[in-house]
């Protein structure tokens, strides 16, 4: 167990809907990262937050947004969902912006 | 841009034999290199990393990896594979000052009893 928690484990929704994925980092970690794992794209970095501030952006669609709250948990919001958004979404955390990232168990999103 | 190549889709090895999972990278400057393992329906577990120093890095569960700058490689090795090592292995790279990880496509390792 990495100490990173993610909820929910599974999410099934319809096209056009909006969902929110939640992540709690390891105790003491200030940096949170979001990754998407899909069969065709593999594992891709989406976005990083450090102590509440956006630090880096990767291949994140404009329909997706994230934030990190004062208690350091993070949420990834996915809107206007499409079939192609079906994937495993991982959250990772690290102590600082340059330390080893530890991954949560992931949220499996299925868009029907 | 930083990238990682894991040339083999699947690695089959008999239990007790040495296990090698290959990784080559492309990044300007000095890379940070990582190996993670993913078991079915689980998240990624950190195995080991190379930042600087000794080219041979030892990690969890008896795994080690060797950084080779001239060949831009970071192959994962285990002297004696166990059936429980069957999983999906990912190599990843980041560049100093930028902690976003670029992952390879992953290698499925199958250890045959």
Interface residues (C-beta under 8 A of the other chain):
Chain A: X2 X4 X31 X33 X35 X42 X43 X44 X45 X48 X56 X58 X90 X92 X94 X97 X98 X99 X100 X101 X102 X103 X104 X105 X106
Chain B: X34 X36 X42 X43 X44 X45 X46 X49 X90 X96 X97 X98 X99 X100 X101 X102 X103 X104 X105 X106
